Amino acid sequence: MSTHTVTASPAETCAPGRAARELGLKRSELDLAARLGRIRTVPDEGGGGRRVPRAEIDRLSAEPGIPEALRESVRTVGTREAAELMEVAPTRFTRFARAGLVVPVTFYLNRYRAVVWRYLADELRAFAAAPEHAGLLHGPTPQTLRGPLAAGLDLRARNWRGRHLGFLLRQAEDPWQRAGALASLLDPAHITEVVPDPYERAHLGRFRSAPPGHGTPGSPAALLAERIATADDPDEIAWLRADLTHALAEARDERPAPRPTTAATAAPALAPPAASPTAPPGERPPERGRLRLLGWLRRGGT
């Protein structure tokens, strides 16, 4: 962890579950509010994840309309309810989402392992209320959108990744963590190409965020969630690789990746044993000669 990271003692912070209870929120509502930057969190000095500062709970508790206003600001809806909010058909709303006009904030997998996208109700209401969107809501789909949609355009996963990356970058405390946030959306093969040094790659891996949990690791649901969280568009991949290269340059300047020390540098070399006096050729060392003579006399040598 960087020396710039600010942590707070447990007495000054609350675990997310307790903070949610004190604010009158569900845990999922607090987590989403934190992801959106509406509730400030800090790293746990014990390495146990994120915590909510006591001062932040006091600040939110003093705001009018808590918890109803905060709960409504993070309320999410699926496709059918979203279409009702915007007073359009579900098929039209799906076209909006596929074209990137509205951005999902989260997703889950149903029992059939189909992806169910969720959207912020506040954002949908604001979209529908904007005068410039009246034609989109009630007129024919513009030709500029009709062609790409017919060709299979679907920006929902990419737009969700962009939003997810923003959340990861907001939590990053130093250049290595920012680099890890960018690497979280790249396939390992791309990371290897951008970071050929194995020690740097191992260090970077400490700061990569795992995809949102969906099922046990290695299960079909978890693999599907991993695919959604991994960039697959060439433009998106190129942008992430360029940003990762820049972030790594900053990280190396601030703190190089640790490397294993060699035996020569890990401990001082042992001093060689003291050499015994050497005798001229053909002569034995004096001490060894005396010992041999004493042994011969004890044996009654003649």
C-alpha positions in Angstrom: 0.0 0.0 0.0 1.3 3.4 -0.9 2.4 5.8 1.8 -0.2 8.2 0.4 -3.0 5.9 1.4 -5.2 7.2 4.2 -6.6 4.7 6.5 -8.7 5.1 9.6 -8.8 3.1 12.8 -11.8 0.8 13.5 -13.0 3.2 16.2 -13.4 6.0 13.6 -15.1 3.8 11.0 -17.9 1.2 10.6 -18.1 -2.0 8.7 -20.4 -1.6 5.7 -23.1 -3.8 7.2 -23.3 -1.7 10.4 -23.2 1.6 8.4 -26.1 0.4 6.3 -28.2 -0.4 9.5 -27.4 3.0 11.0 -28.4 4.8 7.8 -31.6 2.7 7.4 -30.3 1.2 4.1 -30.0 -2.3 2.8 -26.5 -3.5 2.4 -26.9 -3.7 -1.4 -28.1 0.0 -1.4 -25.1 1.1 0.6 -22.7 -0.8 -1.7 -24.2 0.7 -4.8 -24.1 4.2 -3.3 -20.4 3.7 -2.5 -19.7 2.5 -6.0 -21.4 5.6 -7.4 -19.3 7.9 -5.1 -22.3 9.0 -3.0 -21.0 7.4 0.2 -17.3 7.8 1.0 -15.4 4.7 2.1 -11.8 4.2 3.2 -9.5 1.2 3.1 -9.5 -1.0 6.2 -6.1 -0.7 7.9 -6.3 -4.4 8.7 -6.7 -5.3 5.0 -10.3 -6.4 5.4 -11.8 -4.4 2.5 -13.5 -1.0 2.7 -15.1 0.8 5.7 -17.4 3.8 6.1 -16.0 6.7 8.2 -18.0 7.7 11.2 -17.9 11.3 10.0 -19.5 10.2 6.7 -22.4 8.5 8.5 -22.9 11.6 10.6 -22.9 13.8 7.5 -25.5 11.6 5.7 -27.7 11.3 8.8 -27.9 15.1 9.0 -29.2 15.5 5.4 -32.9 15.9 4.9 -34.9 13.0 3.7 -32.6 10.3 4.9 -32.8 7.4 4.2 -35.6 7.7 1.6 -33.8 10.2 -0.6 -30.6 8.3 -0.6 -32.5 5.0 -1.2 -34.4 6.5 -4.2 -31.1 7.9 -5.7 -29.7 4.4 -6.0 -33.0 2.6 -6.9 -32.4 0.3 -9.9 -35.0 -1.1 -12.4 -35.0 -3.7 -15.1 -36.1 -3.4 -18.7 -39.8 -3.7 -18.1 -40.0 -1.2 -15.3 -37.5 1.1 -17.1 -39.8 1.2 -20.1 -42.8 2.1 -17.9 -40.8 4.9 -16.3 -39.9 6.3 -19.8 -43.4 5.5 -21.2 -42.1 3.5 -24.1 -42.4 -0.1 -25.2 -39.8 -2.5 -23.7 -38.4 -3.2 -27.2 -37.8 0.5 -27.7 -36.0 0.8 -24.4 -33.9 -2.2 -25.2 -32.8 -0.4 -28.4 -31.9 2.6 -26.4 -29.7 0.5 -24.1 -28.1 -1.5 -26.9 -27.2 1.8 -28.6 -25.6 3.2 -25.5 -28.2 6.0 -24.9 -28.8 4.6 -21.4 -26.1 2.9 -19.3 -26.6 -0.1 -17.0 -25.3 0.4 -13.5 -25.2 -3.3 -12.5 -26.3 -6.7 -13.6 -27.1 -10.2 -12.3 -27.6 -13.6 -13.8 -31.0 -15.3 -13.5 -31.6 -19.0 -12.9 -31.3 -19.6 -16.6 -27.9 -17.8 -16.6 -29.3 -15.0 -18.7 -27.9 -11.5 -18.1 -30.4 -9.1 -16.5 -29.2 -5.5 -16.7 -30.3 -2.9 -14.1 -30.5 0.9 -14.6 -30.7 3.8 -12.3 -34.3 5.1 -12.1 -33.1 8.7 -11.6 -31.1 8.6 -14.8 -34.0 7.2 -16.8 -36.3 9.9 -15.5 -33.8 12.6 -16.4 -33.4 11.1 -19.9 -37.1 11.0 -20.5 -37.5 14.6 -19.3 -34.9 16.1 -21.6 -36.6 18.0 -24.5 -34.0 16.8 -27.0 -35.0 13.2 -26.4 -38.7 13.6 -27.3 -38.2 12.4 -30.9 -36.3 9.3 -29.7 -39.1 8.5 -27.2 -42.1 8.8 -29.5 -40.8 9.1 -33.1 -39.2 6.5 -35.4 -35.7 5.2 -34.6 -33.2 7.4 -36.4 -31.4 5.8 -39.4 -28.1 6.5 -37.7 -29.1 4.0 -35.0 -31.2 1.7 -37.1 -28.3 0.4 -39.2 -25.9 -0.4 -36.4 -28.6 -2.0 -34.3 -29.6 -4.2 -37.2 -26.0 -5.3 -37.5 -25.9 -6.4 -33.9 -24.7 -3.3 -32.0 -24.9 -3.9 -28.3 -23.0 -1.5 -26.0 -24.5 -2.6 -22.7 -21.5 -4.6 -21.5 -19.0 -2.1 -22.7 -20.8 0.8 -21.1 -21.1 -1.1 -17.8 -17.4 -1.8 -17.9 -16.7 1.9 -18.3 -18.8 2.6 -15.3 -17.2 -0.2 -13.3 -13.7 1.2 -14.2 -14.7 4.6 -12.9 -15.6 2.9 -9.5 -12.3 1.1 -9.4 -10.3 4.3 -10.2 -12.1 6.2 -7.5 -11.0 3.7 -4.9 -7.3 3.7 -6.2 -4.9 5.3 -3.8 -1.7 5.2 -5.8 -0.4 4.6 -9.4 0.0 0.8 -8.9 -3.7 0.6 -7.9 -4.7 2.7 -10.8 -2.8 0.4 -13.1 -4.4 -2.6 -11.5 -7.9 -1.1 -12.1 -7.1 -0.8 -15.8 -5.7 -4.3 -15.9 -8.8 -5.6 -14.3 -10.7 -5.2 -17.6 -8.0 -6.7 -19.8 -7.5 -10.4 -20.8 -4.3 -11.9 -19.3 -2.8 -12.2 -22.8 -3.1 -8.5 -23.3 -1.6 -7.8 -19.9 1.4 -10.1 -20.8 2.0 -8.1 -23.9 1.8 -4.7 -22.1 3.8 -5.9 -19.1 6.4 -8.5 -20.3 8.4 -8.3 -17.0 7.1 -11.2 -14.8 7.9 -9.5 -11.6 6.0 -6.4 -12.6 3.2 -8.5 -13.8 3.0 -10.4 -10.5 3.0 -7.1 -8.5 0.3 -5.7 -10.8 -1.8 -8.8 -10.2 -2.0 -7.8 -6.5 -4.1 -4.8 -7.5 -6.3 -6.3 -10.1 -9.9 -6.4 -9.0 -11.8 -9.7 -9.5 -15.1 -9.6 -11.5 -18.3 -9.1 -9.5 -19.1 -12.3 -7.8 -21.7 -14.5 -9.6 -21.6 -18.1 -8.5 -18.6 -20.1 -7.3 -15.3 -19.6 -9.0 -15.0 -21.7 -12.2 -18.8 -22.2 -12.4 -20.6 -21.3 -15.7 -22.1 -18.2 -14.0 -18.8 -17.0 -12.8 -17.2 -17.5 -16.2 -20.0 -15.6 -17.9 -19.5 -12.7 -15.4 -15.8 -12.8 -16.2 -16.5 -12.5 -19.9 -18.8 -9.5 -19.3 -16.1 -7.8 -17.2 -13.4 -8.4 -19.8 -13.0 -5.9 -22.7 -13.7 -7.4 -26.1 -14.0 -4.4 -28.4 -10.8 -3.6 -30.4 -11.2 0.2 -29.7 -11.8 -0.4 -26.0 -8.9 -2.8 -25.7 -6.5 -0.3 -27.5 -7.6 2.5 -25.1 -7.2 0.3 -22.0 -3.7 -0.8 -23.1 -2.6 2.7 -23.8 -3.8 3.9 -20.4 -2.2 0.9 -18.7 1.1 1.7 -20.3 0.9 5.3 -19.1 -0.2 4.2 -15.6 2.7 1.7 -15.3 5.2 4.4 -16.2 3.9 6.5 -13.3 3.9 3.5 -11.0 7.5 2.6 -11.9 8.7 6.2 -11.2 7.0 6.2 -7.8 7.8 2.7 -6.6 9.4 0.0 -8.7 8.0 -3.5 -8.5 9.7 -5.7 -5.8 12.1 -8.3 -7.1 13.6 -11.3 -5.3 17.1 -10.7 -4.0 20.0 -12.9 -5.1 22.0 -15.0 -2.6 24.9 -12.6 -2.9 22.8 -9.6 -1.9 20.5 -11.4 0.6 23.2 -12.1 3.1 26.9 -11.2 3.5 29.3 -13.8 2.1 30.8 -16.1 4.7 34.5 -15.4 5.3 36.7 -18.2 4.0 38.4 -20.4 6.6 41.8 -19.3 7.7 44.5 -20.9 5.6 46.9 -23.1 7.4 50.6 -22.2 7.1 52.1 -23.7 4.0 55.4 -25.4 4.1 58.0 -25.3 1.3 57.7 -28.2 -1.2 58.9 -31.4 0.2 58.4 -30.4 3.9 55.5 -31.1 6.2 53.9 -28.3 8.2 55.7 -28.2 11.6 52.5 -28.9 13.7 51.5 -31.9 11.6 55.0 -33.2 11.7 55.1 -33.1 15.6 51.8 -34.9 15.8 53.0 -37.7 13.6 56.2 -38.1 15.6 54.3 -38.3 19.0 52.0 -41.0 17.5 55.0 -43.0 16.3 56.7 -42.9 19.7 53.5 -44.0 21.5 53.4 -47.1 19.3 57.0 -48.0 20.3 58.5 -47.1 17.0 62.1 -48.0 16.3 
